[in-house]
């Protein structure tokens, strides 16, 4: 997993380098000024959406914030089983970036492992939004997917494609959790 302190230092350095105020970054990341300050100070863990929006504002690849390295592969990249770059997006979910070192990506592919949590089953599902579109394909288990007031139950082999600029979220509904492929397409990657 990544080091929160190192990432927060990179975010602060990039903000200074780009000449953005904390207020501008809070607005860009859809957080309050206090939430943004806590993230930049390393007092609060980052969501995928927060990191994605910071990278977008800075005009860099999200991997640069996570690792301090620039993606450099341009023709192809291979990620062997279990070797994706681990990213923590939300509590309990494991995200593995499957193209972290490919330069100029038009999408962000992830292998996602969602745990089953009994306490989430009857609760309202937390939603988030980010620019672009997303494709999710269930590899194993089952998933309850909510999107802008709609709810779908997805099982192995099912997929969903959507505008991720609208509220969306999901939870595993199978006792062994759910594994799915998530591909986030960046805004402006339409041809």
MDTraj code that builds the backbone (N, CA, C; nanometers):
import mdtraj as md
import numpy as np

residues = "UNK UNK UNK UNK UNK UNK UNK UNK UNK UNK UNK UNK UNK UNK UNK UNK UNK UNK UNK UNK UNK UNK UNK UNK UNK UNK UNK UNK UNK UNK UNK UNK UNK UNK UNK UNK UNK UNK UNK UNK UNK UNK UNK UNK UNK UNK UNK UNK UNK UNK UNK UNK UNK UNK UNK UNK UNK UNK UNK UNK UNK UNK UNK UNK UNK UNK UNK UNK UNK UNK UNK UNK UNK UNK UNK UNK UNK UNK UNK UNK UNK UNK UNK UNK UNK UNK UNK UNK UNK UNK UNK UNK UNK UNK UNK UNK UNK UNK UNK UNK UNK UNK UNK UNK UNK UNK UNK UNK UNK UNK UNK UNK UNK UNK UNK UNK UNK UNK UNK UNK UNK UNK UNK UNK UNK UNK UNK UNK UNK UNK UNK UNK UNK UNK UNK UNK UNK UNK UNK UNK UNK UNK UNK UNK UNK UNK UNK UNK UNK UNK UNK UNK UNK UNK UNK UNK UNK UNK UNK UNK UNK UNK UNK UNK UNK UNK UNK UNK UNK UNK UNK UNK UNK UNK UNK UNK UNK UNK UNK UNK UNK UNK UNK UNK UNK UNK UNK UNK UNK UNK UNK".split()
xyz = np.array([
    [0.0850, -0.1180, 0.0000],
    [0.0000, 0.0000, 0.0000],
    [0.0893, 0.1239, 0.0000],
    [0.0329, 0.2349, -0.0300],
    [0.1078, 0.3587, -0.0421],
    [0.1216, 0.4292, 0.0921],
    [0.2143, 0.5251, 0.0968],
    [0.2424, 0.6008, 0.2175],
    [0.1660, 0.7334, 0.2122],
    [0.0712, 0.7531, 0.3031],
    [-0.0134, 0.8727, 0.3044],
    [0.0700, 1.0005, 0.3174],
    [0.1712, 0.9977, 0.4028],
    [0.2540, 1.1164, 0.4242],
    [0.3248, 1.1577, 0.2955],
    [0.3815, 1.0607, 0.2235],
    [0.4515, 1.0914, 0.0990],
    [0.3560, 1.1485, -0.0059],
    [0.2376, 1.0915, -0.0152],
    [0.1401, 1.1398, -0.1135],
    [0.0943, 1.2809, -0.0775],
    [0.0668, 1.3037, 0.0500],
    [0.0215, 1.4372, 0.0903],
    [0.1310, 1.5412, 0.0619],
    [0.2577, 1.5038, 0.0814],
    [0.3677, 1.5947, 0.0490],
    [0.3731, 1.6234, -0.1007],
    [0.3503, 1.5206, -0.1835],
    [0.3503, 1.5407, -0.3287],
    [0.2343, 1.6306, -0.3708],
    [0.1180, 1.6124, -0.3076],
    [0.0021, 1.6972, -0.3397],
    [0.0323, 1.8428, -0.3044],
    [0.0873, 1.8657, -0.1855],
    [0.1223, 2.0016, -0.1435],
    [0.2254, 2.0641, -0.2359],
    [0.3261, 1.9858, -0.2737],
    [0.4308, 2.0366, -0.3626],
    [0.3728, 2.0710, -0.5007],
    [0.2846, 1.9868, -0.5512],
    [0.2229, 2.0127, -0.6817],
    [0.1330, 2.1356, -0.6753],
    [0.0602, 2.1508, -0.5651],
    [-0.0267, 2.2683, -0.5499],
    [0.0584, 2.3957, -0.5526],
    [0.1693, 2.3932, -0.4782],
    [0.2601, 2.5092, -0.4773],
    [0.3193, 2.5341, -0.6160],
    [0.3656, 2.4274, -0.6802],
    [0.4261, 2.4383, -0.8125],
    [0.3282, 2.4958, -0.9153],
    [0.2026, 2.4536, -0.9071],
    [0.1007, 2.5012, -1.0014],
    [0.0438, 2.6377, -0.9623],
    [0.0704, 2.6803, -0.8391],
    [0.0236, 2.8112, -0.7940],
    [-0.1234, 2.8156, -0.7555],
    [-0.1785, 2.7013, -0.7157],
    [-0.3191, 2.6967, -0.6737],
    [-0.3321, 2.7240, -0.5245],
    [-0.4407, 2.7878, -0.4862],
    [-0.4700, 2.8096, -0.3449],
    [-0.5380, 2.6844, -0.2889],
    [-0.5422, 2.6755, -0.1585],
    [-0.6131, 2.5653, -0.0930],
    [-0.7612, 2.5714, -0.1291],
    [-0.8153, 2.6916, -0.1372],
    [-0.9575, 2.7080, -0.1731],
    [-0.9848, 2.6563, -0.3148],
    [-0.8942, 2.6830, -0.4081],
    [-0.9111, 2.6333, -0.5454],
    [-0.9055, 2.4812, -0.5495],
    [-0.8160, 2.4225, -0.4714],
    [-0.8039, 2.2765, -0.4691],
    [-0.9232, 2.2120, -0.3997],
    [-0.9742, 2.2759, -0.2946],
    [-1.0938, 2.2233, -0.2279],
    [-1.2101, 2.2203, -0.3265],
    [-1.2237, 2.3262, -0.4029],
    [-1.3305, 2.3309, -0.5033],
    [-1.3094, 2.2242, -0.6105],
    [-1.1863, 2.2089, -0.6589],
    [-1.1555, 2.1110, -0.7638],
    [-1.1781, 1.9679, -0.7170],
    [-1.1580, 1.9425, -0.5881],
    [-1.1735, 1.8068, -0.5341],
    [-1.3096, 1.7841, -0.4690],
    [-1.3953, 1.8859, -0.4764],
    [-1.5303, 1.8763, -0.4207],
    [-1.5275, 1.8428, -0.2712],
    [-1.4372, 1.9111, -0.1997],
    [-1.4270, 1.8942, -0.0543],
    [-1.4364, 2.0319, 0.0099],
    [-1.4514, 2.0332, 0.1404],
    [-1.4444, 2.1600, 0.2119],
    [-1.2970, 2.1981, 0.2236],
    [-1.2714, 2.3230, 0.2567],
    [-1.1339, 2.3679, 0.2762],
    [-1.0694, 2.2857, 0.3881],
    [-1.1433, 2.2627, 0.4957],
    [-1.0890, 2.1853, 0.6080],
    [-1.0557, 2.0418, 0.5667],
    [-1.1456, 1.9770, 0.4909],
    [-1.1194, 1.8399, 0.4444],
    [-0.9952, 1.8369, 0.3562],
    [-0.9863, 1.9331, 0.2648],
    [-0.8697, 1.9375, 0.1764],
    [-0.7415, 1.9561, 0.2573],
    [-0.7428, 2.0506, 0.3518],
    [-0.6241, 2.0760, 0.4351],
    [-0.5824, 1.9499, 0.5106],
    [-0.6798, 1.8759, 0.5636],
    [-0.6487, 1.7519, 0.6351],
    [-0.5860, 1.6488, 0.5425],
    [-0.6344, 1.6394, 0.4189],
    [-0.5752, 1.5462, 0.3222],
    [-0.4329, 1.5883, 0.2875],
    [-0.4144, 1.7169, 0.2582],
    [-0.2809, 1.7648, 0.2202],
    [-0.1827, 1.7553, 0.3371],
    [-0.2323, 1.7628, 0.4586],
    [-0.1457, 1.7514, 0.5773],
    [-0.1215, 1.6058, 0.6166],
    [-0.1848, 1.5121, 0.5470],
    [-0.1667, 1.3703, 0.5784],
    [-0.2448, 1.3247, 0.7001],
    [-0.3440, 1.4051, 0.7433],
    [-0.4245, 1.3706, 0.8604],
    [-0.5466, 1.2868, 0.8240],
    [-0.5752, 1.2757, 0.6940],
    [-0.6925, 1.2023, 0.6471],
    [-0.6519, 1.1221, 0.5247],
    [-0.7008, 0.9980, 0.5160],
    [-0.6710, 0.9146, 0.3998],
    [-0.7452, 0.9683, 0.2779],
    [-0.6935, 0.9356, 0.1616],
    [-0.7482, 0.9864, 0.0365],
    [-0.8425, 0.8858, -0.0274],
    [-0.9465, 0.9369, -0.0886],
    [-1.0307, 0.8505, -0.1703],
    [-0.9734, 0.8494, -0.3114],
    [-1.0109, 0.7507, -0.3895],
    [-0.9712, 0.7467, -0.5303],
    [-1.0151, 0.8751, -0.5994],
    [-1.1386, 0.9157, -0.5744],
    [-1.1945, 1.0340, -0.6402],
    [-1.1123, 1.1582, -0.6065],
    [-1.0725, 1.1731, -0.4806],
    [-0.9904, 1.2876, -0.4397],
    [-0.8588, 1.2896, -0.5173],
    [-0.7878, 1.1756, -0.5205],
    [-0.6604, 1.1685, -0.5910],
    [-0.6779, 1.1930, -0.7404],
    [-0.7815, 1.1350, -0.7973],
    [-0.8108, 1.1498, -0.9398],
    [-0.8326, 1.2968, -0.9734],
    [-0.9109, 1.3668, -0.8897],
    [-0.9401, 1.5082, -0.9147],
    [-0.8178, 1.5964, -0.8922],
    [-0.7339, 1.5638, -0.7944],
    [-0.6085, 1.6381, -0.7752],
    [-0.5206, 1.6233, -0.8993],
    [-0.5008, 1.5007, -0.9436],
    [-0.4163, 1.4754, -1.0605],
    [-0.4695, 1.5476, -1.1830],
    [-0.6010, 1.5454, -1.1980],
    [-0.6636, 1.6129, -1.3118],
    [-0.6370, 1.7640, -1.3059],
    [-0.6516, 1.8235, -1.1895],
    [-0.6276, 1.9672, -1.1716],
    [-0.4815, 2.0021, -1.1999],
    [-0.3895, 1.9141, -1.1570],
    [-0.2473, 1.9381, -1.1779],
    [-0.2020, 1.9053, -1.3201],
    [-0.2848, 1.8314, -1.3942],
    [-0.2477, 1.7919, -1.5305],
    [-0.1435, 1.6812, -1.5334],
    [-0.1497, 1.5911, -1.4324],
    [-0.0544, 1.4797, -1.4258],
    [-0.1316, 1.3483, -1.4112],
    [-0.0610, 1.2388, -1.4239],
    [-0.1200, 1.1070, -1.4038],
    [-0.1321, 1.0818, -1.2535],
    [-0.2411, 1.0189, -1.2122],
    [-0.2628, 0.9890, -1.0708],
    [-0.1485, 0.9063, -1.0120],
    [-0.0864, 0.8223, -1.0917],
    [0.0237, 0.7383, -1.0453],
    [0.1396, 0.8235, -0.9932],
    [0.1594, 0.9428, -1.0511],
    [0.2651, 1.0314, -1.0028],
    [0.2410, 1.0717, -0.8575],
    [0.1150, 1.0957, -0.8219],
    [0.0835, 1.1298, -0.6826],
    [0.1037, 1.0095, -0.5913],
    [0.0682, 0.8909, -0.6384],
    [0.0780, 0.7703, -0.5563],
    [0.2216, 0.7245, -0.5351],
    [0.3017, 0.7284, -0.6416],
    [0.4344, 0.6672, -0.6353],
    [0.5498, 0.7655, -0.6480],
    [0.5236, 0.8845, -0.6996],
    [0.6305, 0.9790, -0.7260],
    [0.7002, 0.9523, -0.8584],
    [0.6538, 0.8529, -0.9325],
    [0.7134, 0.8175, -1.0615],
    [0.6186, 0.8531, -1.1751],
    [0.6772, 0.8898, -1.2880],
    [0.5984, 0.9154, -1.4083],
    [0.5755, 0.7851, -1.4829],
    [0.4525, 0.7608, -1.5272],
    [0.4330, 0.6455, -1.6161],
    [0.5219, 0.6652, -1.7397],
    [0.5861, 0.5583, -1.7867],
    [0.6819, 0.5735, -1.8950],
    [0.6649, 0.4738, -2.0090],
    [0.5797, 0.3740, -1.9938],
    [0.5616, 0.2747, -2.0993],
    [0.4612, 0.3274, -2.2011],
    [0.4917, 0.3109, -2.3291],
    [0.4054, 0.3689, -2.4319],
    [0.3469, 0.2674, -2.5300],
    [0.4052, 0.1506, -2.5438],
    [0.3533, 0.0534, -2.6396],
    [0.2615, -0.0493, -2.5741],
    [0.3053, -0.1073, -2.4626],
    [0.2224, -0.2027, -2.3894],
    [0.2774, -0.2199, -2.2490],
    [0.1928, -0.2748, -2.1644],
    [0.2355, -0.3055, -2.0283],
    [0.1682, -0.4356, -1.9865],
    [0.2394, -0.5167, -1.9130],
    [0.1868, -0.6434, -1.8626],
    [0.1840, -0.6359, -1.7110],
    [0.0724, -0.6769, -1.6525],
    [0.0607, -0.6855, -1.5075],
    [0.0256, -0.8301, -1.4753],
    [0.1147, -0.8980, -1.4084],
    [0.0914, -1.0376, -1.3728],
    [-0.0058, -1.0480, -1.2557],
    [-0.0690, -1.1610, -1.2433],
    [-0.1708, -1.1867, -1.1417],
    [-0.1243, -1.1407, -1.0039],
    [-0.2032, -1.0530, -0.9443],
    [-0.1741, -1.0056, -0.8094],
    [-0.0691, -0.8966, -0.8014],
    [-0.0227, -0.8458, -0.9153],
    [0.0865, -0.7477, -0.9145],
    [0.0427, -0.6065, -0.9514],
    [-0.0889, -0.5787, -0.9585],
    [-0.1340, -0.4427, -0.9869],
    [-0.0954, -0.3487, -0.8738],
    [-0.0848, -0.2193, -0.9057],
    [-0.0510, -0.1194, -0.8046],
    [-0.1680, -0.1051, -0.7077],
    [-0.1495, -0.1394, -0.5795],
    [-0.2609, -0.1308, -0.4832],
    [-0.2989, 0.0141, -0.4537],
    [-0.4282, 0.0393, -0.4551],
    [-0.4818, 0.1720, -0.4258],
    [-0.5984, 0.1533, -0.3304],
    [-0.6021, 0.2329, -0.2235],
    [-0.7147, 0.2269, -0.1323],
    [-0.8130, 0.3345, -0.1732],
    [-0.9322, 0.2925, -0.2119],
    [-1.0322, 0.3886, -0.2571],
    [-1.1366, 0.4115, -0.1512],
    [-1.1841, 0.3073, -0.0923],
    [-1.2782, 0.3209, 0.0177],
    [-1.2555, 0.2053, 0.1133],
    [-1.2939, 0.2246, 0.2357],
    [-1.2645, 0.1298, 0.3419],
    [-1.3016, -0.0134, 0.3041],
    [-1.2036, -0.1022, 0.3155],
    [-1.2265, -0.2437, 0.2914],
    [-1.2113, -0.2856, 0.1470],
    [-1.2392, -0.1977, 0.0523],
    [-1.2249, -0.2313, -0.0890],
    [-1.0767, -0.2334, -0.1251],
    [-1.0358, -0.3325, -0.2015],
    [-0.8987, -0.3380, -0.2509],
    [-0.9017, -0.3095, -0.4000],
    [-0.8271, -0.2084, -0.4433],
    [-0.8165, -0.1732, -0.5844],
    [-0.6734, -0.2000, -0.6287],
    [-0.6591, -0.2620, -0.7450],
    [-0.5283, -0.2871, -0.8025],
    [-0.5271, -0.2268, -0.9426],
    [-0.4455, -0.1225, -0.9616],
    [-0.4378, -0.0549, -1.0911],
    [-0.3668, -0.1487, -1.1882],
    [-0.4278, -0.1715, -1.3031],
    [-0.3742, -0.2688, -1.3981],
    [-0.2962, -0.2057, -1.5137],
    [-0.2747, -0.0750, -1.5102],
    [-0.1963, -0.0098, -1.6158],
    [-0.1230, 0.1119, -1.5600],
    [-0.0755, 0.1013, -1.4381],
    [-0.0215, 0.2180, -1.3683],
    [0.0979, 0.2829, -1.4372],
    [0.1789, 0.2075, -1.5078],
    [0.2991, 0.2665, -1.5671],
    [0.2868, 0.2911, -1.7172],
    [0.1641, 0.2835, -1.7693],
    [0.1420, 0.3145, -1.9105],
    [0.1184, 0.4641, -1.9237],
    [0.1944, 0.5279, -2.0095],
    [0.1902, 0.6731, -2.0272],
    [0.0761, 0.7132, -2.1211],
    [0.0054, 0.8197, -2.0862],
    [-0.0988, 0.8738, -2.1732],
    [-0.2260, 0.7905, -2.1771],
    [-0.2600, 0.7273, -2.0670],
    [-0.3795, 0.6422, -2.0603],
    [-0.5063, 0.7222, -2.0889],
    [-0.6002, 0.6605, -2.1607],
    [-0.7323, 0.7209, -2.1788],
    [-0.8336, 0.6554, -2.0853],
    [-0.7864, 0.5548, -2.0105],
    [-0.8722, 0.4914, -1.9103],
    [-0.7855, 0.4437, -1.7948],
    [-0.8516, 0.4165, -1.6829],
    [-0.7847, 0.3653, -1.5627],
    [-0.8484, 0.2304, -1.5293],
    [-0.7822, 0.1177, -1.5619],
    [-0.8395, -0.0140, -1.5326],
    [-0.7979, -0.0659, -1.3940],
    [-0.8945, -0.1210, -1.3214],
    [-0.8698, -0.1719, -1.1866],
    [-0.9315, -0.3102, -1.1678],
    [-0.8630, -0.3951, -1.0937],
    [-0.9226, -0.5161, -1.0398],
    [-0.9662, -0.4765, -0.8993],
    [-1.0941, -0.4990, -0.8670],
    [-1.1487, -0.4536, -0.7396],
    [-1.2001, -0.5730, -0.6599],
    [-1.1630, -0.5771, -0.5329],
    [-1.2131, -0.6799, -0.4418],
    [-1.2942, -0.6101, -0.3334],
    [-1.4252, -0.6351, -0.3352],
    [-1.5163, -0.5726, -0.2393],
    [-1.5540, -0.6748, -0.1320],
    [-1.5364, -0.6410, -0.0054],
    [-1.5710, -0.7350, 0.1016],
    [-1.7213, -0.7341, 0.1296],
    [-1.7716, -0.8468, 0.1774],
    [-1.9112, -0.8526, 0.2232],
    [-1.9138, -0.7983, 0.3652],
    [-2.0084, -0.7073, 0.3900],
    [-2.0270, -0.6533, 0.5246],
    [-2.1752, -0.6594, 0.5585],
    [-2.2064, -0.7361, 0.6585],
    [-2.3459, -0.7554, 0.6992],
    [-2.4139, -0.6227, 0.7296],
    [-2.3421, -0.5325, 0.7988],
    [-2.4014, -0.4047, 0.8399],
    [-2.4367, -0.3139, 0.7223],
    [-2.3802, -0.3375, 0.6044],
    [-2.4098, -0.2546, 0.4870],
    [-2.5340, -0.2998, 0.4102],
    [-2.5774, -0.4204, 0.4338],
    [-2.6803, -0.4810, 0.3496],
    [-2.8140, -0.4072, 0.3532],
    [-2.8524, -0.3495, 0.4649],
    [-2.9807, -0.2792, 0.4758],
    [-2.9646, -0.1279, 0.4889],
    [-2.8430, -0.0803, 0.4689],
    [-2.8132, 0.0620, 0.4794],
    [-2.8121, 0.1254, 0.3405],
    [-2.8333, 0.2568, 0.3367],
    [-2.8211, 0.3280, 0.2090],
    [-2.6757, 0.3196, 0.1627],
    [-2.6559, 0.2919, 0.0365],
    [-2.5211, 0.2760, -0.0184],
    [-2.4583, 0.4126, -0.0430],
    [-2.3357, 0.4298, 0.0058],
    [-2.2606, 0.5539, -0.0147],
    [-2.2335, 0.5708, -0.1641],
    [-2.2532, 0.6907, -0.2158],
    [-2.2281, 0.7165, -0.3574],
    [-2.1192, 0.8221, -0.3744],
    [-2.0622, 0.8244, -0.4928],
    [-1.9632, 0.9256, -0.5278],
    [-1.9813, 0.9611, -0.6744],
    [-1.9134, 1.0652, -0.7166],
    [-1.9165, 1.1071, -0.8568],
    [-1.7750, 1.1441, -0.9000],
    [-1.7454, 1.1246, -1.0262],
    [-1.6203, 1.1706, -1.0861],
    [-1.6434, 1.1856, -1.2356],
    [-1.5618, 1.2672, -1.2988],
    [-1.5777, 1.2918, -1.4415],
    [-1.5561, 1.1645, -1.5217],
    [-1.6183, 1.1592, -1.6383],
    [-1.5947, 1.0491, -1.7304],
    [-1.7046, 0.9452, -1.7291],
    [-1.6671, 0.8264, -1.7709],
    [-1.7582, 0.7127, -1.7764],
    [-1.6892, 0.5942, -1.7109],
    [-1.7690, 0.4928, -1.6736],
    [-1.7109, 0.3764, -1.6082],
    [-1.7782, 0.2496, -1.6581],
    [-1.6997, 0.1430, -1.6634],
    [-1.7481, 0.0105, -1.6999],
    [-1.7073, -0.0844, -1.5887],
    [-1.8025, -0.1585, -1.5325],
    [-1.7741, -0.2572, -1.4282],
    [-1.8234, -0.3935, -1.4747],
    [-1.7388, -0.4966, -1.4603],
    [-1.7711, -0.6332, -1.5017],
    [-1.7470, -0.7259, -1.3830],
    [-1.8503, -0.7965, -1.3397],
    [-1.8403, -0.8835, -1.2220],
    [-1.7718, -1.0147, -1.2600],
    [-1.6594, -1.0434, -1.1935],
    [-1.5835, -1.1654, -1.2182],
    [-1.6280, -1.2791, -1.1267],
    [-1.6583, -1.2462, -1.0009],
    [-1.7064, -1.3478, -0.9068],
    [-1.7886, -1.2797, -0.7985],
    [-1.8844, -1.3543, -0.7442],
    [-1.9699, -1.3017, -0.6393],
    [-2.0836, -1.2177, -0.6958],
    [-2.1425, -1.1379, -0.6083],
    [-2.2543, -1.0521, -0.6502],
    [-2.2382, -0.9138, -0.5889],
    [-2.3015, -0.8171, -0.6558],
    [-2.2822, -0.6774, -0.6244],
    [-2.4158, -0.6051, -0.6347],
    [-2.4467, -0.5217, -0.5348],
    [-2.5622, -0.4326, -0.5452],
    [-2.5078, -0.2987, -0.5929],
    [-2.5592, -0.2523, -0.7063],
    [-2.5120, -0.1308, -0.7711],
    [-2.6240, -0.0282, -0.7698],
    [-2.5948, 0.0929, -0.7211],
    [-2.6928, 0.2011, -0.7240],
    [-2.6395, 0.3120, -0.8136],
    [-2.7335, 0.3725, -0.8876],
    [-2.6955, 0.4769, -0.9818],
    [-2.8078, 0.5789, -0.9927],
    [-2.7834, 0.6971, -0.9424],
    [-2.8763, 0.8080, -0.9612],
    [-3.0221, 0.7673, -0.9337],
    [-3.0433, 0.6979, -0.8211],
    [-3.1780, 0.6580, -0.7820],
    [-3.2214, 0.5209, -0.8308],
    [-3.1422, 0.4545, -0.9131],
    [-3.1739, 0.3201, -0.9631],
    [-3.0900, 0.2171, -0.8879],
    [-3.1399, 0.0951, -0.8791],
    [-3.0670, -0.0124, -0.8109],
    [-3.0684, -0.1375, -0.8972],
    [-2.9526, -0.2020, -0.9098],
    [-2.9392, -0.3266, -0.9858],
    [-2.8609, -0.4263, -0.9029],
    [-2.8988, -0.5525, -0.9124],
    [-2.8219, -0.6597, -0.8506],
    [-2.7464, -0.7302, -0.9624],
    [-2.6137, -0.7296, -0.9516],
    [-2.5289, -0.7864, -1.0551],
    [-2.4626, -0.9131, -1.0035],
    [-2.4547, -1.0146, -1.0904],
    [-2.3880, -1.1402, -1.0557],
    [-2.2760, -1.1665, -1.1552],
    [-2.1992, -1.2714, -1.1294],
    [-2.0872, -1.3086, -1.2152],
    [-2.1283, -1.3066, -1.3625],
    [-2.0510, -1.2362, -1.4426],
    [-2.0788, -1.2254, -1.5859],
    [-2.1584, -1.1020, -1.6238],
    [-2.2201, -1.0347, -1.5261],
    [-2.2964, -0.9123, -1.5542],
    [-2.2012, -0.7932, -1.5628],
    [-2.2450, -0.6917, -1.6346],
    [-2.1655, -0.5688, -1.6438],
    [-2.2574, -0.4487, -1.6443],
    [-2.1980, -0.3333, -1.6180],
    [-2.2716, -0.2076, -1.6211],
    [-2.1762, -0.1004, -1.6752],
    [-2.2295, -0.0145, -1.7611],
    [-2.1540, 0.0959, -1.8197],
    [-2.2329, 0.2223, -1.7897],
    [-2.1678, 0.3287, -1.7407],
    [-2.2445, 0.4450, -1.6968],
    [-2.1638, 0.5743, -1.6990],
    [-2.2370, 0.6835, -1.6951],
    [-2.1819, 0.8182, -1.6807],
    [-2.1468, 0.8326, -1.5329],
    [-2.0182, 0.8376, -1.5009],
    [-1.9777, 0.8417, -1.3599],
    [-1.9867, 0.9809, -1.2994],
    [-2.0382, 1.0762, -1.3745],
    [-2.0624, 1.2099, -1.3223],
    [-2.1910, 1.2180, -1.2425],
    [-2.2659, 1.1072, -1.2370],
    [-2.3875, 1.1000, -1.1555],
    [-2.3603, 1.0094, -1.0359],
    [-2.4333, 1.0281, -0.9244],
    [-2.4074, 0.9493, -0.8030],
    [-2.4188, 0.7990, -0.8284],
    [-2.3129, 0.7260, -0.7889],
    [-2.3101, 0.5808, -0.8054],
    [-2.2317, 0.5178, -0.6903],
    [-2.2639, 0.3943, -0.6609],
    [-2.1949, 0.3224, -0.5549],
    [-2.2315, 0.1751, -0.5595],
    [-2.1621, 0.0937, -0.4823],
    [-2.1883, -0.0495, -0.4821],
    [-2.1398, -0.1145, -0.3535],
    [-2.2001, -0.2292, -0.3234],
    [-2.1559, -0.3126, -0.2118],
    [-2.1612, -0.4580, -0.2556],
    [-2.0767, -0.5405, -0.1964],
    [-2.0808, -0.6847, -0.2215],
    [-2.2004, -0.7429, -0.1475],
    [-2.2739, -0.8310, -0.2141],
    [-2.3887, -0.8951, -0.1495],
    [-2.3680, -1.0448, -0.1311],
    [-2.2619, -1.1007, -0.1848],
    [-2.2318, -1.2424, -0.1641],
    [-2.1395, -1.2560, -0.0437],
    [-2.1607, -1.3599, 0.0360],
    [-2.0872, -1.3783, 0.1620],
    [-1.9352, -1.3814, 0.1448],
    [-1.8870, -1.4278, 0.0275],
    [-1.7430, -1.4335, 0.0019],
    [-1.6903, -1.3057, -0.0613],
    [-1.7730, -1.2023, -0.0673],
    [-1.7322, -1.0777, -0.1291],
    [-1.7531, -1.0824, -0.2798],
    [-1.7044, -0.9816, -0.3475],
    [-1.7212, -0.9718, -0.4918],
    [-1.5917, -0.9191, -0.5533],
    [-1.5545, -0.9772, -0.6656],
    [-1.4391, -0.9295, -0.7418],
    [-1.4900, -0.8822, -0.8762],
    [-1.4491, -0.7605, -0.9149],
    [-1.4930, -0.7093, -1.0443],
    [-1.3844, -0.6255, -1.1099],
    [-1.3967, -0.6130, -1.2405],
    [-1.3087, -0.5291, -1.3193],
    [-1.3771, -0.3949, -1.3350],
    [-1.3087, -0.2868, -1.3018],
    [-1.3625, -0.1511, -1.3167],
    [-1.2701, -0.0740, -1.4102],
    [-1.3284, -0.0149, -1.5134],
    [-1.2505, 0.0660, -1.6073],
    [-1.3102, 0.2062, -1.6077],
    [-1.2319, 0.3037, -1.5615],
    [-1.2751, 0.4437, -1.5562],
    [-1.2187, 0.5133, -1.6796],
    [-1.3088, 0.5650, -1.7646],
    [-1.2673, 0.6382, -1.8831],
    [-1.2649, 0.7870, -1.8496],
    [-1.1568, 0.8506, -1.8829],
    [-1.1396, 0.9908, -1.8521],
    [-1.2274, 1.0765, -1.9424],
    [-1.2695, 1.1905, -1.8887],
    [-1.3442, 1.2879, -1.9679],
    [-1.2565, 1.3335, -2.0834],
    [-1.3156, 1.3475, -2.1999],
    [-1.2395, 1.3942, -2.3155],
    [-1.1698, 1.2828, -2.3901],
    [-1.1883, 1.1565, -2.3479],
    [-1.1234, 1.0461, -2.4187],
    [-1.2100, 0.9931, -2.5319],
    [-1.3246, 1.0588, -2.5547],
    [-1.4130, 1.0173, -2.6638],
    [-1.3456, 1.0525, -2.7951],
    [-1.3614, 0.9680, -2.8926],
    [-1.2979, 0.9937, -3.0240],
    [-1.3990, 1.0384, -3.1239],
])
top = md.Topology()
chain = top.add_chain()
for i, resn in enumerate(residues, 1):
    res = top.add_residue(resn, chain, resSeq=i)
    for name in ("N", "CA", "C"):
        top.add_atom(name, md.element.get_by_symbol(name[0]), res)
traj = md.Trajectory(xyz[None], top)
